[in-house]
Amino acid sequence: IGERLHDPGIVPQAGPGRRRSAVASPPALPTGRLRPPPRSGYPVDFTRLRAAALLLCTSLIWGFAFVAQRQGMEHLGPFTFNALRFALGALAVAPVVFLQRRRRPIADRAPWPRTPALLVGALLFGGASLQQAGLMSTSAGKGGFITGIYVILVPLASWFLGRRPGRRTLLAALLALGGLYLLSVRGPLGIERGDLLIFAGAFCWAGHVLVIDRWAE
């Protein structure tokens, strides 16, 4: 009996006056298919990649629209042009909004934020109206370049609001502004009345982006 009690392969049973000895359980064997080891490198964030692709498509559509906006000023006034433009946009977006609200349960629908929505609409109206009025007396290339100044205004305004942008963001904004100048401006860069109107509209576009960024979620 003494040999059995001192045998390391045998664990004494817990009796009325004994405490059960803590014995580490053997590691569990893996079951099912083993996963392959993680790949080296940075993981691909498809959500951010999709968002960047959508923003790139939006920039392309918006850039091509400057030529049509400039030619439209030969036949319509700025407010009439914008009214027809945004009416067509509302008709195109309305079915998408309707389907999204149908798929979402009523209990999950967030209340309509009136103040941010009105502010976004006012900034959109100001930016589009000033831009369209400015295109009556300046070229489409200069109008696109001056409007693109909001690329610089957005990170600067975010800095003043307490959200300091990174160095890469500022560097990318400066490179984008330089690229806009090389692509859009031909000849001397003189200042006309239309340029000043579009420049004022750039501040509205910057505020529009900031408000959407604040209330998008």
Salt bridges, closest charged atoms under 4 A:
ASP195 OD2 - LYS142 NZ 2.93
ASP213 OD2 - ARG163 NH1 2.66
